[in-house]
């Protein structure tokens, strides 16, 4: 498994007592939740974006103030990459827009500015 960009920190109802990160691969349609305490994969997700087929995730990061997760998606039939919010517990994505180019990673500054 390869992590794309900064792994997203995940805290959800089912995972309150564990430290989880989300990792993704630019070459697969998968995302994994990893327990940092045990260094084990807790769950594999197949991220979805309505109307598209995701073929990889190039970037994955967490907004420092809102806790929302963002991803750069590779999708079939689209040139460039899609910037999306991603629910790290379900894998459901919401498109923000087409980046118009092939970005490899994203990250946030402490003040919330997104960098690619």
OpenMM code with the backbone's topology and positions (N, CA, C; nanometers):
from openmm import Vec3, app, unit

residues = "UNK UNK UNK UNK UNK UNK UNK UNK UNK UNK UNK UNK UNK UNK UNK UNK UNK UNK UNK UNK UNK UNK UNK UNK UNK UNK UNK UNK UNK UNK UNK UNK UNK UNK UNK UNK UNK UNK UNK UNK UNK UNK UNK UNK UNK UNK UNK UNK UNK UNK UNK UNK UNK UNK UNK UNK UNK UNK UNK UNK UNK UNK UNK UNK UNK UNK UNK UNK UNK UNK UNK UNK UNK UNK UNK UNK UNK UNK UNK UNK UNK UNK UNK UNK UNK UNK UNK UNK UNK UNK UNK UNK UNK UNK UNK UNK UNK UNK UNK UNK UNK UNK UNK UNK UNK UNK UNK UNK UNK UNK UNK UNK UNK UNK UNK UNK".split()
positions = [
    Vec3(0.0845, -0.1166, 0.0000),
    Vec3(0.0000, 0.0000, 0.0000),
    Vec3(0.0893, 0.1231, 0.0000),
    Vec3(0.0539, 0.2188, -0.0807),
    Vec3(0.1269, 0.3454, -0.0848),
    Vec3(0.0346, 0.4555, -0.0359),
    Vec3(0.0867, 0.5442, 0.0445),
    Vec3(0.0068, 0.6568, 0.0901),
    Vec3(0.0265, 0.7728, -0.0043),
    Vec3(-0.0826, 0.8354, -0.0394),
    Vec3(-0.0773, 0.9500, -0.1279),
    Vec3(-0.0740, 1.0763, -0.0440),
    Vec3(0.0238, 1.1571, -0.0625),
    Vec3(0.0370, 1.2837, 0.0061),
    Vec3(0.0388, 1.2623, 0.1562),
    Vec3(-0.0251, 1.3499, 0.2300),
    Vec3(-0.0351, 1.3367, 0.3750),
    Vec3(-0.1531, 1.2468, 0.4079),
    Vec3(-0.1320, 1.1414, 0.4857),
    Vec3(-0.2467, 1.0579, 0.5192),
    Vec3(-0.3501, 1.1377, 0.5983),
    Vec3(-0.4762, 1.1124, 0.5713),
    Vec3(-0.5842, 1.1819, 0.6405),
    Vec3(-0.6064, 1.1190, 0.7772),
    Vec3(-0.6278, 1.2021, 0.8776),
    Vec3(-0.6541, 1.1545, 1.0130),
    Vec3(-0.8040, 1.1337, 1.0257),
    Vec3(-0.8449, 1.0153, 1.0680),
    Vec3(-0.9858, 0.9787, 1.0704),
    Vec3(-1.0307, 0.9532, 1.2129),
    Vec3(-1.1373, 1.0178, 1.2528),
    Vec3(-1.2020, 0.9887, 1.3797),
    Vec3(-1.3498, 0.9767, 1.3517),
    Vec3(-1.4067, 0.8620, 1.3750),
    Vec3(-1.5483, 0.8408, 1.3477),
    Vec3(-1.6140, 0.7674, 1.4616),
    Vec3(-1.7428, 0.7589, 1.4555),
    Vec3(-1.8219, 0.6961, 1.5600),
    Vec3(-1.7721, 0.5555, 1.5912),
    Vec3(-1.7432, 0.4764, 1.4889),
    Vec3(-1.7018, 0.3380, 1.5106),
    Vec3(-1.5553, 0.3248, 1.5500),
    Vec3(-1.4801, 0.4350, 1.5466),
    Vec3(-1.3369, 0.4251, 1.5679),
    Vec3(-1.2876, 0.5214, 1.6757),
    Vec3(-1.3716, 0.5580, 1.7703),
    Vec3(-1.3350, 0.6592, 1.8694),
    Vec3(-1.2124, 0.6227, 1.9520),
    Vec3(-1.1938, 0.4960, 1.9810),
    Vec3(-1.0876, 0.4559, 2.0718),
    Vec3(-0.9590, 0.4149, 2.0013),
    Vec3(-0.9516, 0.4363, 1.8717),
    Vec3(-0.8304, 0.4010, 1.7980),
    Vec3(-0.7805, 0.5212, 1.7201),
    Vec3(-0.6540, 0.5212, 1.6933),
    Vec3(-0.5940, 0.6242, 1.6089),
    Vec3(-0.5880, 0.5701, 1.4677),
    Vec3(-0.6667, 0.6303, 1.3789),
    Vec3(-0.6722, 0.5839, 1.2410),
    Vec3(-0.6191, 0.6889, 1.1453),
    Vec3(-0.5565, 0.6413, 1.0388),
    Vec3(-0.5251, 0.7269, 0.9259),
    Vec3(-0.5836, 0.6599, 0.8022),
    Vec3(-0.6066, 0.7402, 0.6999),
    Vec3(-0.6549, 0.6874, 0.5725),
    Vec3(-0.5410, 0.6982, 0.4728),
    Vec3(-0.5212, 0.5929, 0.3972),
    Vec3(-0.4193, 0.5920, 0.2937),
    Vec3(-0.4817, 0.5499, 0.1622),
    Vec3(-0.4215, 0.5919, 0.0520),
    Vec3(-0.4760, 0.5600, -0.0801),
    Vec3(-0.3620, 0.5364, -0.1769),
    Vec3(-0.3952, 0.4784, -0.2895),
    Vec3(-0.2966, 0.4499, -0.3925),
    Vec3(-0.3331, 0.5226, -0.5215),
    Vec3(-0.2337, 0.5789, -0.5917),
    Vec3(-0.2620, 0.6419, -0.7198),
    Vec3(-0.2896, 0.5409, -0.8301),
    Vec3(-0.2702, 0.4124, -0.8021),
    Vec3(-0.2840, 0.3097, -0.9046),
    Vec3(-0.4003, 0.2146, -0.8809),
    Vec3(-0.4785, 0.2364, -0.7764),
    Vec3(-0.5913, 0.1492, -0.7456),
    Vec3(-0.7117, 0.2326, -0.7073),
    Vec3(-0.8274, 0.1706, -0.7135),
    Vec3(-0.9518, 0.2382, -0.6756),
    Vec3(-0.9831, 0.2103, -0.5292),
    Vec3(-0.8825, 0.2119, -0.4436),
    Vec3(-0.9014, 0.1738, -0.3047),
    Vec3(-0.8460, 0.2779, -0.2084),
    Vec3(-0.9040, 0.2761, -0.0882),
    Vec3(-0.8558, 0.3552, 0.0231),
    Vec3(-0.8572, 0.2631, 0.1440),
    Vec3(-0.7595, 0.2780, 0.2314),
    Vec3(-0.7509, 0.1903, 0.3474),
    Vec3(-0.7503, 0.2726, 0.4748),
    Vec3(-0.8185, 0.2222, 0.5778),
    Vec3(-0.8106, 0.2805, 0.7106),
    Vec3(-0.7131, 0.1945, 0.7894),
    Vec3(-0.6122, 0.2592, 0.8470),
    Vec3(-0.5053, 0.1885, 0.9165),
    Vec3(-0.5038, 0.2291, 1.0628),
    Vec3(-0.5031, 0.1302, 1.1520),
    Vec3(-0.4934, 0.1532, 1.2951),
    Vec3(-0.3465, 0.1783, 1.3276),
    Vec3(-0.3164, 0.3001, 1.3729),
    Vec3(-0.1775, 0.3356, 1.4017),
    Vec3(-0.1241, 0.2645, 1.5251),
    Vec3(-0.2128, 0.2315, 1.6202),
    Vec3(-0.1677, 0.1639, 1.7415),
    Vec3(-0.1210, 0.0221, 1.7113),
    Vec3(-0.1930, -0.0475, 1.6220),
    Vec3(-0.1624, -0.1866, 1.5908),
    Vec3(-0.0899, -0.2037, 1.4577),
    Vec3(-0.0824, -0.0945, 1.3785),
    Vec3(-0.0244, -0.0978, 1.2442),
    Vec3(-0.0900, -0.2040, 1.1575),
    Vec3(-0.2232, -0.2052, 1.1596),
    Vec3(-0.3012, -0.3006, 1.0814),
    Vec3(-0.4070, -0.2277, 0.9992),
    Vec3(-0.4414, -0.2867, 0.8856),
    Vec3(-0.5495, -0.2337, 0.8035),
    Vec3(-0.6814, -0.2736, 0.8687),
    Vec3(-0.7628, -0.1737, 0.9007),
    Vec3(-0.8914, -0.1962, 0.9656),
    Vec3(-1.0012, -0.2189, 0.8621),
    Vec3(-0.9916, -0.1444, 0.7514),
    Vec3(-1.0979, -0.1498, 0.6508),
    Vec3(-1.0452, -0.1038, 0.5165),
    Vec3(-1.0932, -0.1676, 0.4096),
    Vec3(-1.0663, -0.1244, 0.2732),
    Vec3(-1.1947, -0.0652, 0.2185),
    Vec3(-1.1831, 0.0500, 0.1560),
    Vec3(-1.2985, 0.1165, 0.0964),
    Vec3(-1.2778, 0.1290, -0.0538),
    Vec3(-1.3859, 0.1249, -0.1281),
    Vec3(-1.3848, 0.1542, -0.2706),
    Vec3(-1.4497, 0.2898, -0.2906),
    Vec3(-1.3721, 0.3993, -0.2924),
    Vec3(-1.4300, 0.5329, -0.3042),
    Vec3(-1.5194, 0.5466, -0.4276),
    Vec3(-1.6238, 0.6263, -0.4149),
    Vec3(-1.7189, 0.6483, -0.5235),
    Vec3(-1.7395, 0.7975, -0.5472),
    Vec3(-1.7626, 0.8310, -0.6731),
    Vec3(-1.7987, 0.9658, -0.7153),
    Vec3(-1.9103, 0.9492, -0.8158),
    Vec3(-2.0315, 0.9956, -0.7834),
    Vec3(-2.1454, 0.9758, -0.8737),
    Vec3(-2.1150, 1.0187, -1.0169),
    Vec3(-2.1408, 0.9274, -1.1120),
    Vec3(-2.1216, 0.9555, -1.2541),
    Vec3(-1.9823, 0.9264, -1.3063),
    Vec3(-1.8896, 0.8846, -1.2196),
    Vec3(-1.7512, 0.8611, -1.2601),
    Vec3(-1.7004, 0.7292, -1.2036),
    Vec3(-1.5940, 0.6780, -1.2639),
    Vec3(-1.5233, 0.5617, -1.2119),
    Vec3(-1.3870, 0.6081, -1.1643),
    Vec3(-1.3604, 0.5949, -1.0352),
    Vec3(-1.2326, 0.6352, -0.9770),
    Vec3(-1.1293, 0.5265, -1.0056),
    Vec3(-1.0137, 0.5675, -1.0608),
    Vec3(-0.9072, 0.4718, -1.0910),
    Vec3(-0.7859, 0.4901, -1.0007),
    Vec3(-0.7853, 0.5924, -0.9184),
    Vec3(-0.6754, 0.6157, -0.8252),
    Vec3(-0.6948, 0.7455, -0.7505),
    Vec3(-0.6224, 0.7578, -0.6409),
    Vec3(-0.6256, 0.8803, -0.5608),
    Vec3(-0.4822, 0.9273, -0.5465),
    Vec3(-0.4516, 1.0450, -0.6053),
    Vec3(-0.3158, 1.0970, -0.6038),
    Vec3(-0.2823, 1.1745, -0.4779),
    Vec3(-0.3791, 1.2330, -0.4160),
    Vec3(-0.3538, 1.3127, -0.2970),
    Vec3(-0.4648, 1.2921, -0.1968),
    Vec3(-0.4292, 1.2999, -0.0699),
    Vec3(-0.5260, 1.2804, 0.0376),
    Vec3(-0.4772, 1.3603, 0.1565),
    Vec3(-0.5624, 1.4485, 0.2086),
    Vec3(-0.5214, 1.5312, 0.3215),
    Vec3(-0.6431, 1.5741, 0.4020),
    Vec3(-0.6181, 1.6241, 0.5216),
    Vec3(-0.7233, 1.6681, 0.6128),
    Vec3(-0.7102, 1.8178, 0.6370),
    Vec3(-0.8223, 1.8898, 0.6270),
    Vec3(-0.8226, 2.0333, 0.6540),
    Vec3(-0.7919, 2.0531, 0.8030),
    Vec3(-0.6974, 2.1409, 0.8369),
    Vec3(-0.6539, 2.1531, 0.9757),
    Vec3(-0.7559, 2.2125, 1.0718),
    Vec3(-0.8520, 2.2874, 1.0203),
    Vec3(-0.9490, 2.3486, 1.1118),
    Vec3(-1.0879, 2.2856, 1.1044),
    Vec3(-1.1267, 2.2336, 0.9882),
    Vec3(-1.2604, 2.1753, 0.9760),
    Vec3(-1.2609, 2.0241, 0.9949),
    Vec3(-1.1453, 1.9601, 0.9748),
    Vec3(-1.1388, 1.8146, 0.9841),
    Vec3(-1.1909, 1.7437, 0.8603),
    Vec3(-1.2332, 1.8200, 0.7577),
    Vec3(-1.2815, 1.7584, 0.6342),
    Vec3(-1.1636, 1.7020, 0.5568),
    Vec3(-1.1895, 1.5935, 0.4829),
    Vec3(-1.0858, 1.5267, 0.4057),
    Vec3(-1.1005, 1.5630, 0.2581),
    Vec3(-0.9878, 1.5855, 0.1927),
    Vec3(-0.9839, 1.6221, 0.0517),
    Vec3(-0.8952, 1.5240, -0.0230),
    Vec3(-0.9279, 1.5024, -0.1505),
    Vec3(-0.8522, 1.4080, -0.2314),
    Vec3(-0.8400, 1.4596, -0.3740),
    Vec3(-0.7322, 1.4184, -0.4405),
    Vec3(-0.7179, 1.4369, -0.5843),
    Vec3(-0.7508, 1.3024, -0.6462),
    Vec3(-0.8547, 1.2998, -0.7285),
    Vec3(-0.9028, 1.1746, -0.7870),
    Vec3(-0.8615, 1.1627, -0.9326),
    Vec3(-0.8172, 1.0433, -0.9691),
    Vec3(-0.8009, 1.0072, -1.1094),
    Vec3(-0.9294, 0.9350, -1.1471),
    Vec3(-0.9977, 0.9848, -1.2507),
    Vec3(-1.1235, 0.9220, -1.2917),
    Vec3(-1.1217, 0.8930, -1.4409),
    Vec3(-1.1909, 0.7884, -1.4789),
    Vec3(-1.1974, 0.7486, -1.6201),
    Vec3(-1.2661, 0.8558, -1.7028),
    Vec3(-1.2116, 0.8819, -1.8212),
    Vec3(-1.2752, 0.9715, -1.9159),
    Vec3(-1.2606, 1.1193, -1.8854),
    Vec3(-1.1744, 1.1561, -1.7906),
    Vec3(-1.1558, 1.2966, -1.7557),
    Vec3(-1.0072, 1.3289, -1.7665),
    Vec3(-0.9758, 1.4344, -1.8416),
    Vec3(-0.8364, 1.4778, -1.8458),
    Vec3(-0.8112, 1.5631, -1.7216),
    Vec3(-0.6894, 1.5618, -1.6747),
    Vec3(-0.6592, 1.6323, -1.5504),
    Vec3(-0.7051, 1.5503, -1.4315),
    Vec3(-0.7165, 1.6145, -1.3193),
    Vec3(-0.7563, 1.5485, -1.1956),
    Vec3(-0.8731, 1.6232, -1.1317),
    Vec3(-0.9513, 1.5492, -1.0560),
    Vec3(-1.0680, 1.6045, -0.9870),
    Vec3(-1.0319, 1.6313, -0.8418),
    Vec3(-1.0596, 1.7516, -0.7921),
    Vec3(-1.0479, 1.7815, -0.6507),
    Vec3(-1.1820, 1.7500, -0.5873),
    Vec3(-1.1793, 1.6736, -0.4790),
    Vec3(-1.3041, 1.6327, -0.4152),
    Vec3(-1.2892, 1.6283, -0.2640),
    Vec3(-1.4016, 1.6453, -0.1960),
    Vec3(-1.4077, 1.6127, -0.0542),
    Vec3(-1.4389, 1.4640, -0.0484),
    Vec3(-1.3819, 1.3964, 0.0514),
    Vec3(-1.4050, 1.2530, 0.0630),
    Vec3(-1.4395, 1.2191, 0.2073),
    Vec3(-1.5453, 1.1423, 0.2230),
    Vec3(-1.5813, 1.0921, 0.3546),
    Vec3(-1.4924, 0.9716, 0.3798),
    Vec3(-1.3982, 0.9855, 0.4717),
    Vec3(-1.2987, 0.8809, 0.4935),
    Vec3(-1.3559, 0.7568, 0.5608),
    Vec3(-1.4772, 0.7638, 0.6119),
    Vec3(-1.5386, 0.6457, 0.6731),
    Vec3(-1.6241, 0.5677, 0.5745),
    Vec3(-1.6745, 0.6350, 0.4698),
    Vec3(-1.7613, 0.5676, 0.3729),
    Vec3(-1.6993, 0.5596, 0.2329),
    Vec3(-1.6060, 0.6493, 0.2020),
    Vec3(-1.5455, 0.6545, 0.0690),
    Vec3(-1.6253, 0.7360, -0.0306),
    Vec3(-1.7368, 0.7955, 0.0103),
    Vec3(-1.8189, 0.8752, -0.0803),
    Vec3(-1.7525, 1.0114, -0.1032),
    Vec3(-1.7377, 1.0477, -0.2316),
    Vec3(-1.6706, 1.1718, -0.2705),
    Vec3(-1.7703, 1.2738, -0.3234),
    Vec3(-1.7397, 1.4005, -0.3022),
    Vec3(-1.8166, 1.5117, -0.3577),
    Vec3(-1.7209, 1.5976, -0.4385),
    Vec3(-1.7489, 1.6102, -0.5683),
    Vec3(-1.6602, 1.6845, -0.6570),
    Vec3(-1.6630, 1.8328, -0.6251),
    Vec3(-1.5439, 1.8921, -0.6175),
    Vec3(-1.5311, 2.0371, -0.6023),
    Vec3(-1.5036, 2.0987, -0.7382),
    Vec3(-1.4192, 2.0341, -0.8177),
    Vec3(-1.3903, 2.0852, -0.9511),
    Vec3(-1.2762, 2.0098, -1.0155),
    Vec3(-1.2551, 2.0378, -1.1456),
    Vec3(-1.1456, 1.9765, -1.2201),
    Vec3(-1.0243, 2.0675, -1.2051),
    Vec3(-0.9123, 2.0098, -1.1635),
    Vec3(-0.7908, 2.0882, -1.1442),
    Vec3(-0.7258, 2.1282, -1.2765),
    Vec3(-0.7661, 2.0619, -1.3867),
    Vec3(-0.7156, 2.0978, -1.5179),
    Vec3(-0.5743, 2.0527, -1.5467),
    Vec3(-0.5142, 1.9827, -1.4536),
    Vec3(-0.3783, 1.9341, -1.4717),
    Vec3(-0.3609, 1.8087, -1.3871),
    Vec3(-0.2461, 1.7447, -1.3988),
    Vec3(-0.2197, 1.6216, -1.3253),
    Vec3(-0.1384, 1.6502, -1.1999),
    Vec3(-0.2036, 1.6904, -1.0937),
    Vec3(-0.1366, 1.7154, -0.9669),
    Vec3(-0.1076, 1.5831, -0.8980),
    Vec3(0.0010, 1.5765, -0.8243),
    Vec3(0.0381, 1.4516, -0.7578),
    Vec3(0.0045, 1.4515, -0.6096),
    Vec3(-0.0030, 1.5680, -0.5470),
    Vec3(-0.0304, 1.5692, -0.4041),
    Vec3(-0.0924, 1.7018, -0.3624),
    Vec3(-0.1550, 1.6989, -0.2451),
    Vec3(-0.2117, 1.8195, -0.1861),
    Vec3(-0.1805, 1.8206, -0.0371),
    Vec3(-0.1818, 1.9409, 0.0187),
    Vec3(-0.1580, 1.9577, 0.1609),
    Vec3(-0.2161, 2.0917, 0.2032),
    Vec3(-0.2480, 2.1050, 0.3291),
    Vec3(-0.2976, 2.2312, 0.3824),
    Vec3(-0.1916, 2.2970, 0.4688),
    Vec3(-0.1862, 2.4302, 0.4613),
    Vec3(-0.1083, 2.5059, 0.5596),
    Vec3(-0.1910, 2.5110, 0.6866),
    Vec3(-0.1281, 2.5505, 0.7960),
    Vec3(-0.1991, 2.5585, 0.9239),
    Vec3(-0.3165, 2.6554, 0.9208),
    Vec3(-0.3089, 2.7579, 0.8321),
    Vec3(-0.4185, 2.8536, 0.8224),
    Vec3(-0.5315, 2.8081, 0.7313),
    Vec3(-0.5210, 2.6864, 0.6751),
    Vec3(-0.6278, 2.6317, 0.5930),
    Vec3(-0.6121, 2.6517, 0.4441),
    Vec3(-0.5052, 2.7167, 0.3987),
    Vec3(-0.4845, 2.7335, 0.2552),
    Vec3(-0.4399, 2.6015, 0.1943),
    Vec3(-0.5095, 2.5586, 0.0886),
    Vec3(-0.4781, 2.4342, 0.0195),
    Vec3(-0.3657, 2.4571, -0.0799),
    Vec3(-0.2667, 2.3677, -0.0760),
    Vec3(-0.1535, 2.3747, -0.1675),
    Vec3(-0.1471, 2.2461, -0.2478),
    Vec3(-0.1086, 2.2572, -0.3761),
    Vec3(-0.0956, 2.1386, -0.4606),
    Vec3(0.0429, 2.1345, -0.5197),
] * unit.nanometer
topology = app.Topology()
chain = topology.addChain("A")
for resn in residues:
    res = topology.addResidue(resn, chain)
    for name in ("N", "CA", "C"):
        topology.addAtom(name, app.Element.getBySymbol(name[0]), res)
